Amino acid sequence: MHVVTSTQSSPSNTSSSSGKRHQFISLFTRWELYLLLLMTLFLHFAYVQTFEFDDDQVSLLRMAYDAWHYALVPAVSNVASISIANPPGTIFLFMIPELFTPNPLAANIFVALCTTVAIFLTYFFVNRYYGRVAAIAATLLYATATRPLLYARFIWQPNLMPPFVILFMFALFEGVVRRRKGWL
């Protein structure tokens, strides 16, 4: 009797994981991905130093600074325009650029990076479920649309959501479209 332990793998398991790895790596050999990367980086970082900085942005970054440097971890974020307190997730995310510098430009670059990550997650998501041409079209539209470009240069709670929305869509499609258990 032969027992397969967790360190051993069957030949069929090895070939399927090798195929998935090859499929993932082949995504990075596509020329359009690098062209889209250059275009996205140029559009999102060309005038990153020109951004709106109002009382809300001061409040967000001050809470992140205090949380990082004085261990004043907030229970809520700033108050929204409809007089409710926002959750502190944004503060926790803005603690990352505050680690390096209290300059608001670092937080603005962080928002632009989050949007850039969301654009490439969009490419991978659409390519996986709808094909290469649809992925190029969706990524081009997302990377060049004026409103996402404007919001990519603005420190605000909803502007950090796009990468998480695309990751949620991955989980949703794995659970609903592919009917895999444990994804929802």
N, CA, C and O of each residue as an XYZ file, in Angstrom:
736
protein
N       0.844     -1.176      0.000
C       0.000      0.000      0.000
C       0.889      1.238      0.000
O       1.827      1.345      0.789
N       0.578      2.170     -0.896
C       1.361      3.403     -1.028
C       0.536      4.575     -0.504
O      -0.589      4.804     -0.949
N       1.103      5.305      0.437
C       0.414      6.455      1.023
C       1.089      7.727      0.521
O       2.309      7.871      0.596
N       0.278      8.642      0.012
C       0.807      9.926     -0.449
C       0.708     10.911      0.705
O      -0.382     11.196      1.201
N       1.849     11.424      1.125
C       1.843     12.402      2.215
C       1.688     13.803      1.635
O       1.657     13.991      0.418
N       1.593     14.773      2.523
C       1.382     16.150      2.073
C       2.601     16.714      1.351
O       2.475     17.676      0.594
N       3.785     16.129      1.572
C       4.973     16.633      0.884
C       5.110     16.027     -0.499
O       5.810     16.577     -1.349
N       4.442     14.888     -0.740
C       4.486     14.272     -2.052
C       3.285     14.745     -2.850
O       2.261     15.137     -2.289
N       3.425     14.702     -4.154
C       2.285     15.061     -4.994
C       2.162     14.057     -6.119
O       3.146     13.464     -6.563
N       0.960     13.885     -6.561
C       0.717     12.964     -7.654
C       1.112     13.631     -8.961
O       1.151     14.860     -9.022
N       1.408     12.864    -10.014
C       1.817     13.449    -11.289
C       0.746     14.359    -11.890
O       1.079     15.367    -12.513
N      -0.529     14.022    -11.714
C      -1.583     14.867    -12.284
C      -1.648     16.210    -11.565
O      -1.935     17.236    -12.182
N      -1.382     16.202    -10.265
C      -1.371     17.444     -9.491
C      -0.222     18.343     -9.934
O      -0.385     19.558    -10.044
N       0.932     17.748    -10.187
C       2.100     18.511    -10.595
C       1.883     19.147    -11.960
O       2.243     20.307    -12.161
N       1.307     18.413    -12.894
C       1.109     18.957    -14.238
C       0.073     20.072    -14.249
O       0.217     21.033    -15.005
N      -0.978     19.964    -13.421
C      -1.982     21.030    -13.399
C      -1.433     22.289    -12.746
O      -1.729     23.395    -13.199
N      -0.632     22.139    -11.682
C      -0.048     23.327    -11.058
C       1.004     23.942    -11.967
O       1.160     25.163    -11.990
N       1.726     23.117    -12.715
C       2.709     23.632    -13.667
C       2.013     24.381    -14.799
O       2.509     25.407    -15.265
N       0.869     23.872    -15.239
C       0.103     24.545    -16.289
C      -0.439     25.880    -15.834
O      -0.423     26.848    -16.594
N      -0.922     25.946    -14.598
C      -1.419     27.215    -14.052
C      -0.288     28.221    -13.905
O      -0.459     29.409    -14.181
N       0.868     27.736    -13.467
C       2.022     28.620    -13.310
C       2.463     29.149    -14.673
O       2.780     30.331    -14.805
N       2.485     28.279    -15.691
C       2.863     28.703    -17.043
C       1.851     29.700    -17.597
O       2.231     30.667    -18.258
N       0.571     29.472    -17.335
C      -0.470     30.390    -17.797
C      -0.321     31.758    -17.126
O      -0.488     32.785    -17.785
N      -0.013     31.788    -15.842
C       0.173     33.051    -15.127
C       1.405     33.789    -15.639
O       1.357     35.001    -15.848
N       2.505     33.073    -15.840
C       3.731     33.699    -16.329
C       3.553     34.190    -17.756
O       4.120     35.217    -18.128
N       2.772     33.473    -18.565
C       2.566     33.903    -19.951
C       1.826     35.232    -20.035
O       1.937     35.929    -21.044
N       1.075     35.600    -19.003
C       0.425     36.910    -18.998
C       1.453     38.033    -19.037
O       1.202     39.080    -19.634
N       2.604     37.828    -18.408
C       3.624     38.866    -18.344
C       4.503     38.921    -19.590
O       5.392     39.768    -19.672
N       4.275     38.036    -20.560
C       5.021     38.086    -21.815
C       4.238     38.806    -22.902
O       4.680     38.846    -24.050
N       3.116     39.359    -22.576
C       2.285     40.056    -23.562
C       2.739     41.503    -23.684
O       2.853     42.211    -22.684
N       2.994     41.933    -24.890
C       3.514     43.275    -25.136
C       2.525     44.352    -24.729
O       2.933     45.413    -24.257
N       1.231     44.103    -24.902
C       0.245     45.149    -24.606
C       0.190     45.472    -23.116
O      -0.169     46.585    -22.732
N       0.541     44.514    -22.289
C       0.540     44.755    -20.849
C       1.579     45.814    -20.478
O       1.321     46.672    -19.633
N       2.734     45.753    -21.100
C       3.774     46.744    -20.815
C       3.440     48.103    -21.415
O       3.759     49.135    -20.825
N       2.808     48.114    -22.569
C       2.357     49.372    -23.157
C       1.288     50.018    -22.278
O       1.311     51.228    -22.052
N       0.360     49.215    -21.787
C      -0.663     49.721    -20.869
C      -0.039     50.207    -19.564
O      -0.484     51.205    -18.997
N       0.978     49.516    -19.092
C       1.669     49.940    -17.872
C       2.313     51.312    -18.053
O       2.170     52.180    -17.192
N       3.017     51.514    -19.160
C       3.649     52.810    -19.415
C       2.617     53.924    -19.518
O       2.798     55.000    -18.948
N       1.539     53.665    -20.241
C       0.500     54.676    -20.403
C      -0.152     55.000    -19.058
O      -0.375     56.169    -18.742
N      -0.452     53.986    -18.281
C      -1.090     54.195    -16.982
C      -0.180     54.970    -16.034
O      -0.622     55.904    -15.365
N       1.072     54.586    -15.981
C       2.008     55.294    -15.105
C       2.167     56.749    -15.522
O       2.223     57.635    -14.669
N       2.240     57.004    -16.824
C       2.360     58.388    -17.284
C       1.122     59.193    -16.915
O       1.238     60.290    -16.369
N      -0.059     58.663    -17.207
C      -1.287     59.412    -16.953
C      -1.541     59.635    -15.465
O      -2.046     60.688    -15.076
N      -1.201     58.669    -14.640
C      -1.504     58.791    -13.215
C      -0.434     59.527    -12.416
O      -0.707     60.022    -11.323
N       0.774     59.601    -12.954
C       1.844     60.237    -12.194
C       2.409     61.494    -12.853
O       3.342     62.093    -12.319
N       1.870     61.906    -13.996
C       2.405     63.075    -14.708
C       2.286     64.345    -13.866
O       3.253     65.098    -13.752
N       1.137     64.588    -13.288
C       0.926     65.789    -12.470
C       0.464     65.405    -11.070
O      -0.473     65.994    -10.531
N       1.120     64.428    -10.497
C       0.705     63.930     -9.189
C       0.914     64.973     -8.095
O       0.282     64.898     -7.041
N       1.788     65.937     -8.334
C       2.049     66.958     -7.317
C       0.967     68.032     -7.280
O       0.946     68.835     -6.348
N       0.076     68.073     -8.255
C      -1.023     69.048     -8.252
C      -2.296     68.337     -7.819
O      -2.910     67.616     -8.606
N      -2.683     68.539     -6.589
C      -3.871     67.871     -6.069
C      -4.552     68.758     -5.051
O      -3.950     69.671     -4.487
N      -5.813     68.468     -4.831
C      -6.607     69.216     -3.861
C      -6.268     68.732     -2.455
O      -6.155     67.532     -2.207
N      -6.110     69.677     -1.547
C      -5.770     69.321     -0.170
C      -6.584     70.203      0.768
O      -6.198     71.333      1.068
N      -7.712     69.676      1.225
C      -8.651     70.425      2.057
C      -8.624     69.906      3.493
O      -7.745     69.134      3.874
N      -9.605     70.346      4.277
C      -9.685     69.943      5.685
C      -9.848     68.437      5.857
O      -9.281     67.853      6.781
N     -10.621     67.801      4.970
C     -10.813     66.352      5.077
C      -9.492     65.604      4.903
O      -9.201     64.660      5.638
N      -8.704     66.031      3.930
C      -7.429     65.373      3.681
C      -6.459     65.602      4.847
O      -5.712     64.703      5.233
N      -6.484     66.809      5.394
C      -5.645     67.092      6.567
C      -6.043     66.177      7.719
O      -5.183     65.615      8.397
N      -7.337     66.031      7.937
C      -7.835     65.192      9.024
C      -7.422     63.729      8.835
O      -6.963     63.085      9.778
N      -7.586     63.209      7.616
C      -7.213     61.819      7.344
C      -5.727     61.576      7.589
O      -5.342     60.622      8.265
N      -4.911     62.448      7.033
C      -3.474     62.237      7.159
C      -2.974     62.491      8.577
O      -2.018     61.855      9.020
N      -3.609     63.411      9.288
C      -3.213     63.647     10.680
C      -3.556     62.437     11.549
O      -2.780     62.058     12.427
N      -4.720     61.833     11.301
C      -5.080     60.622     12.053
C      -4.112     59.488     11.748
O      -3.727     58.741     12.647
N      -3.713     59.354     10.479
C      -2.755     58.311     10.106
C      -1.390     58.577     10.734
O      -0.722     57.653     11.198
N      -0.984     59.831     10.746
C       0.294     60.204     11.363
C       0.272     59.909     12.860
O       1.210     59.317     13.395
N      -0.798     60.324     13.531
C      -0.913     60.081     14.971
C      -0.985     58.591     15.285
O      -0.420     58.134     16.279
N      -1.675     57.837     14.443
C      -1.774     56.396     14.662
C      -0.405     55.742     14.539
O      -0.079     54.837     15.307
N       0.387     56.186     13.591
C       1.690     55.567     13.381
C       2.723     56.029     14.405
O       3.435     55.207     14.982
N       2.806     57.323     14.630
C       3.886     57.864     15.455
C       3.570     57.915     16.949
O       4.485     57.891     17.772
N       2.289     57.984     17.310
C       1.925     58.089     18.724
C       1.072     56.920     19.205
O       0.590     56.933     20.338
N       0.880     55.915     18.363
C       0.083     54.726     18.686
C      -1.345     55.084     19.086
O      -1.935     54.428     19.944
N      -1.895     56.117     18.469
C      -3.288     56.511     18.701
C      -4.154     55.888     17.612
O      -4.573     56.565     16.673
N      -4.415     54.611     17.748
C      -5.165     53.880     16.736
C      -6.632     54.296     16.813
O      -7.255     54.171     17.867
N      -7.186     54.786     15.714
C      -8.560     55.301     15.756
C      -9.605     54.195     15.700
O      -9.383     53.138     15.110
N     -10.739     54.457     16.320
C     -11.884     53.549     16.226
C     -12.741     53.906     15.023
O     -13.410     53.045     14.452
N     -12.720     55.181     14.638
C     -13.443     55.660     13.454
C     -12.543     56.656     12.728
O     -11.537     57.122     13.263
N     -12.932     56.962     11.508
C     -12.205     57.950     10.723
C     -12.910     59.293     10.854
O     -13.628     59.529     11.825
N     -12.707     60.161      9.888
C     -13.366     61.467      9.957
C     -14.861     61.343      9.668
O     -15.337     60.277      9.279
N     -15.589     62.429      9.856
C     -17.041     62.428      9.679
C     -17.366     62.732      8.224
O     -16.803     63.652      7.632
N     -18.279     61.952      7.654
C     -18.700     62.150      6.269
C     -19.644     63.337      6.168
O     -20.078     63.887      7.180
N     -19.955     63.724      4.950
C     -20.823     64.882      4.730
C     -22.254     64.639      5.203
O     -23.007     65.591      5.407
N     -22.633     63.383      5.377
C     -23.982     63.079      5.871
C     -23.986     62.833      7.376
O     -24.917     62.227      7.908
N     -22.958     63.296      8.053
C     -22.823     63.284      9.517
C     -22.725     61.899     10.137
O     -23.222     61.672     11.240
N     -22.090     60.980      9.436
C     -21.781     59.678     10.027
C     -20.265     59.511     10.018
O     -19.573     60.082      9.175
N     -19.766     58.738     10.948
C     -18.325     58.503     11.022
C     -17.924     57.408     10.038
O     -18.555     56.353      9.981
N     -16.888     57.664      9.279
C     -16.361     56.670      8.350
C     -15.571     55.618      9.121
O     -15.027     55.913     10.185
N     -15.502     54.397      8.597
C     -14.692     53.369      9.260
C     -13.201     53.699      9.157
O     -12.798     54.461      8.278
N     -12.379     53.133     10.046
C     -10.964     53.522     10.106
C     -10.054     52.823      9.098
O      -8.840     53.020      9.149
N     -10.588     52.020      8.194
C      -9.737     51.309      7.233
C      -8.849     52.223      6.416
O      -7.698     51.890      6.134
N      -9.378     53.372      6.034
C      -8.588     54.332      5.264
C      -7.395     54.834      6.068
O      -6.300     55.008      5.533
N      -7.619     55.060      7.342
C      -6.525     55.517      8.205
C      -5.423     54.464      8.248
O      -4.238     54.790      8.171
N      -5.821     53.201      8.370
C      -4.829     52.131      8.415
C      -4.035     52.061      7.115
O      -2.828     51.821      7.139
N      -4.703     52.270      5.979
C      -3.995     52.261      4.699
C      -3.073     53.469      4.555
O      -1.964     53.346      4.035
N      -3.523     54.628      5.009
C      -2.679     55.821      4.909
C      -1.529     55.815      5.913
O      -0.652     56.677      5.849
N      -1.521     54.866      6.831
C      -0.367     54.723      7.719
C       0.861     54.249      6.942
O       1.992     54.477      7.371
N       0.645     53.594      5.804
C       1.770     53.104      4.993
C       2.620     54.264      4.473
O       3.827     54.265      4.711
N       2.042     55.268      3.765
C       2.907     56.385      3.346
C       3.392     57.240      4.516
O       4.464     57.841      4.438
N       2.612     57.302      5.601
C       3.041     58.089      6.762
C       4.253     57.467      7.444
O       4.965     58.147      8.184
N       4.490     56.193      7.203
C       5.681     55.528      7.723
C       6.948     56.179      7.173
O       7.952     56.287      7.876
N       6.894     56.613      5.914
C       8.070     57.168      5.255
C       8.198     58.679      5.420
O       9.291     59.189      5.665
N       7.086     59.392      5.287
C       7.132     60.849      5.380
C       5.737     61.397      5.674
O       4.743     60.819      5.233
N       5.650     62.497      6.406
C       4.337     63.112      6.630
C       3.893     64.009      5.471
O       2.840     64.643      5.550
N       4.674     64.067      4.414
C       4.341     64.883      3.254
C       3.074     64.339      2.585
O       3.003     63.143      2.301
N       2.074     65.187      2.327
C       0.845     64.718      1.681
C       1.067     64.180      0.270
O       0.248     63.413     -0.235
N       2.158     64.574     -0.362
C       2.453     64.053     -1.699
C       2.643     62.537     -1.664
O       2.262     61.844     -2.607
N       3.227     62.022     -0.592
C       3.403     60.573     -0.461
C       2.057     59.864     -0.400
O       1.892     58.795     -0.989
N       1.096     60.448      0.305
C      -0.245     59.856      0.360
C      -0.921     59.928     -1.000
O      -1.640     59.006     -1.385
N      -0.697     61.009     -1.727
C      -1.276     61.136     -3.058
C      -0.664     60.117     -4.019
O      -1.371     59.545     -4.849
N       0.628     59.892     -3.913
C       1.283     58.867     -4.724
C       0.746     57.489     -4.353
O       0.579     56.635     -5.224
N       0.477     57.267     -3.082
C      -0.095     55.996     -2.632
C      -1.472     55.757     -3.256
O      -1.776     54.641     -3.676
N      -2.302     56.797     -3.317
C      -3.619     56.677     -3.956
C      -3.450     56.362     -5.440
O      -4.169     55.521     -5.979
N      -2.505     57.030     -6.108
C      -2.257     56.763     -7.525
C      -1.754     55.338     -7.737
O      -2.116     54.696     -8.723
N      -0.928     54.840     -6.827
C      -0.464     53.451     -6.922
C      -1.612     52.465     -6.741
O      -1.679     51.457     -7.444
N      -2.508     52.748     -5.811
C      -3.675     51.876     -5.613
C      -4.537     51.833     -6.869
O      -5.034     50.773     -7.249
N      -4.713     52.979     -7.508
C      -5.496     53.019     -8.742
C      -4.782     52.266     -9.858
O      -5.426     51.576    -10.647
N      -3.464     52.390     -9.932
C      -2.693     51.667    -10.943
C      -2.798     50.161    -10.725
O      -2.940     49.401    -11.683
N      -2.729     49.736     -9.484
C      -2.904     48.311     -9.173
C      -4.295     47.845     -9.594
O      -4.447     46.749    -10.134
N      -5.304     48.668     -9.350
C      -6.673     48.318     -9.741
C      -6.797     48.176    -11.251
O      -7.525     47.309    -11.734
N      -6.098     49.012    -11.993
C      -6.154     48.932    -13.456
C      -5.566     47.612    -13.934
O      -6.117     46.985    -14.839
N      -4.463     47.183    -13.345
C      -3.879     45.923    -13.773
C      -4.632     44.715    -13.256
O      -4.655     43.676    -13.917
N      -5.236     44.824    -12.115
C      -6.128     43.747    -11.679
C      -7.321     43.641    -12.622
O      -7.823     42.545    -12.874
N      -7.774     44.775    -13.141
C      -8.852     44.765    -14.132
C      -8.421     43.997    -15.372
O      -9.194     43.203    -15.909
N      -7.192     44.225    -15.834
C      -6.689     43.491    -16.997
C      -6.703     41.988    -16.731
O      -7.189     41.219    -17.561
N      -6.178     41.563    -15.588
C      -6.113     40.138    -15.282
C      -7.507     39.538    -15.117
O      -7.758     38.415    -15.554
N      -8.404     40.280    -14.491
C      -9.766     39.788    -14.292
C     -10.493     39.621    -15.624
O     -11.047     38.557    -15.902
N     -10.490     40.662    -16.442
C     -11.218     40.608    -17.716
C     -10.569     39.600    -18.655
O     -11.274     38.910    -19.391
N      -9.250     39.498    -18.645
C      -8.573     38.514    -19.479
C      -8.974     37.097    -19.077
O      -9.162     36.234    -19.935
N      -9.101     36.864    -17.805
C      -9.440     35.519    -17.330
C     -10.852     35.099    -17.725
O     -11.074     33.946    -18.096
N     -11.802     36.019    -17.648
C     -13.193     35.641    -17.861
C     -13.755     36.032    -19.224
O     -14.756     35.459    -19.656
N     -13.135     36.997    -19.916
C     -13.718     37.470    -21.172
C     -12.742     37.481    -22.337
O     -13.169     37.660    -23.477
N     -11.459     37.297    -22.097
C     -10.498     37.218    -23.187
C      -9.577     38.423    -23.282
O      -9.741     39.434    -22.601
N      -8.606     38.260    -24.159
C      -7.532     39.242    -24.293
C      -8.004     40.575    -24.863
O      -7.632     41.628    -24.345
N      -8.807     40.551    -25.906
C      -9.273     41.796    -26.537
C     -10.136     42.591    -25.567
O      -9.993     43.810    -25.461
N     -11.015     41.919    -24.872
C     -11.854     42.605    -23.882
C     -11.000     43.166    -22.747
O     -11.293     44.242    -22.225
N      -9.954     42.451    -22.364
C      -9.068     42.935    -21.299
C      -8.335     44.199    -21.723
O      -8.197     45.134    -20.935
N      -7.867     44.230    -22.961
C      -7.190     45.431    -23.463
C      -8.159     46.602    -23.495
O      -7.818     47.705    -23.068
N      -9.367     46.368    -24.001
C     -10.360     47.448    -24.087
C     -10.744     47.963    -22.699
O     -10.794     49.173    -22.478
N     -11.012     47.061    -21.776
C     -11.407     47.480    -20.426
C     -10.283     48.234    -19.726
O     -10.529     49.229    -19.044
N      -9.062     47.764    -19.892
C      -7.929     48.427    -19.254
C      -7.676     49.796    -19.865
O      -7.382     50.751    -19.147
N      -7.788     49.900    -21.185
C      -7.633     51.207    -21.840
C      -8.695     52.186    -21.373
O      -8.393     53.345    -21.089
N      -9.928     51.729    -21.294
C     -11.003     52.612    -20.840
C     -10.784     53.057    -19.400
O     -10.957     54.232    -19.075
N     -10.410     52.134    -18.554
C     -10.206     52.464    -17.142
C      -8.993     53.380    -16.956
O      -9.029     54.301    -16.141
N      -7.929     53.129    -17.704
C      -6.701     53.912    -17.538
C      -6.823     55.326    -18.087
O      -6.114     56.223    -17.630
N      -7.706     55.544    -19.055
C      -7.785     56.856    -19.696
C      -9.046     57.634    -19.358
O      -9.177     58.783    -19.781
N      -9.959     57.064    -18.626
C     -11.189     57.781    -18.269
C     -10.854     58.963    -17.363
O      -9.989     58.867    -16.492
N     -11.547     60.074    -17.581
C     -11.178     61.305    -16.874
C     -11.492     61.253    -15.382
O     -10.680     61.706    -14.576
N     -12.631     60.722    -14.997
C     -12.975     60.699    -13.570
C     -12.037     59.820    -12.751
O     -11.561     60.266    -11.707
N     -11.748     58.583    -13.179
C     -10.765     57.814    -12.407
C      -9.391     58.483    -12.354
O      -8.676     58.354    -11.360
N      -9.019     59.197    -13.422
C      -7.751     59.938    -13.385
C      -7.800     61.056    -12.359
O      -6.836     61.276    -11.626
N      -8.913     61.758    -12.307
C      -9.072     62.830    -11.326
C      -9.024     62.269     -9.909
O      -8.347     62.818     -9.041
N      -9.742     61.178     -9.681
C      -9.782     60.596     -8.343
C      -8.474     59.911     -7.965
O      -8.199     59.728     -6.779
N      -7.666     59.530     -8.945
C      -6.367     58.925     -8.644
C      -5.389     59.945     -8.088
O      -4.331     59.578     -7.577
N      -5.732     61.216     -8.182
C      -4.878     62.291     -7.658
C      -5.566     63.022     -6.517
O      -5.385     64.228     -6.348
N      -6.349     62.302     -5.739
C      -7.144     62.941     -4.701
C      -7.196     62.030     -3.482
O      -7.603     60.874     -3.596
N      -6.794     62.526     -2.329
C      -6.782     61.755     -1.087
C      -8.190     61.762     -0.511
O      -8.660     62.781     -0.005
N      -8.862     60.608     -0.594
C     -10.242     60.506     -0.153
C     -10.543     59.033      0.083
O      -9.963     58.170     -0.575
N     -11.442     58.736      1.015
C     -11.722     57.337      1.365
C     -12.121     56.466      0.168
O     -11.532     55.400     -0.008
N     -13.087     56.865     -0.658
C     -13.494     55.976     -1.756
C     -12.418     55.741     -2.811
O     -12.517     54.782     -3.576
N     -11.407     56.581     -2.871
C     -10.390     56.434     -3.904
C      -9.421     55.292     -3.641
O      -8.627     54.942     -4.514
N      -9.474     54.710     -2.456
C      -8.649     53.543     -2.158
C      -9.400     52.231     -2.396
O      -8.825     51.153     -2.242
N     -10.654     52.312     -2.761
C     -11.475     51.111     -2.916
C     -11.256     50.306     -4.196
O     -11.433     49.089     -4.146
N     -10.884     50.892     -5.342
C     -10.843     50.117     -6.588
C     -10.074     48.804     -6.554
O     -10.592     47.820     -7.081
N      -8.869     48.707     -5.972
C      -8.228     47.390     -5.980
C      -9.011     46.343     -5.190
O      -9.033     45.167     -5.555
N      -9.648     46.775     -4.116
C     -10.422     45.836     -3.306
C     -11.711     45.412     -4.011
O     -12.177     44.287     -3.831
N     -12.276     46.299     -4.800
C     -13.476     45.959     -5.573
C     -13.138     44.904     -6.623
O     -13.893     43.950     -6.808
N     -12.017     45.068     -7.303
C     -11.616     44.083     -8.314
C     -11.289     42.745     -7.650
O     -11.638     41.693     -8.184
N     -10.629     42.770     -6.503
C     -10.366     41.517     -5.785
C     -11.665     40.851     -5.349
O     -11.774     39.625     -5.378
N     -12.653     41.653     -4.946
C     -13.962     41.100     -4.610
C     -14.608     40.469     -5.842
O     -15.247     39.422     -5.742
N     -14.443     41.105     -7.001
C     -15.007     40.538     -8.229
C     -14.345     39.198     -8.567
O     -15.018     38.277     -9.029
N     -13.039     39.086     -8.341
C     -12.369     37.797     -8.521
C     -13.018     36.736     -7.637
O     -13.351     35.650     -8.113
N     -13.198     37.041     -6.365
C     -13.794     36.079     -5.435
C     -15.225     35.756     -5.828
O     -15.643     34.599     -5.762
N     -15.978     36.766     -6.236
C     -17.366     36.561     -6.645
C     -17.450     35.648     -7.861
O     -18.271     34.731     -7.894
N     -16.607     35.891     -8.860
C     -16.644     35.063    -10.059
C     -16.152     33.649     -9.785
O     -16.654     32.699    -10.385
N     -15.184     33.490     -8.894
C     -14.744     32.142     -8.543
C     -15.875     31.371     -7.870
O     -16.041     30.175     -8.109
N     -16.644     32.044     -7.040
C     -17.730     31.375     -6.336
C     -18.969     31.170     -7.179
O     -19.618     30.129     -7.079
N     -19.312     32.147     -8.013
C     -20.568     32.087     -8.760
C     -20.381     31.473    -10.142
O     -21.106     30.547    -10.505
N     -19.433     31.967    -10.912
C     -19.253     31.496    -12.285
C     -18.591     30.125    -12.316
O     -19.057     29.227    -13.018
N     -17.524     29.960    -11.572
C     -16.829     28.672    -11.563
C     -17.394     27.707    -10.536
O     -17.018     26.534    -10.516
N     -18.279     28.177     -9.696
C     -18.954     27.373     -8.671
C     -17.978     26.634     -7.761
O     -18.160     25.459     -7.443
N     -16.947     27.351     -7.357
C     -15.991     26.769     -6.428
C     -16.455     27.039     -5.010
O     -16.911     28.138     -4.695
N     -16.341     26.061     -4.182
C     -16.782     26.196     -2.796
C     -15.751     26.976     -1.988
O     -14.549     26.892     -2.237
N     -16.248     27.736     -1.015
C     -15.372     28.455     -0.111
C     -14.928     29.823     -0.590
O     -14.123     30.469      0.081
N     -15.424     30.284     -1.723
C     -15.010     31.587     -2.238
C     -15.993     32.683     -1.879
O     -15.697     33.858     -2.095
N     -17.123     32.347     -1.353
C     -18.100     33.359     -0.941
C     -18.591     33.061      0.446
O     -19.422     33.797      0.979
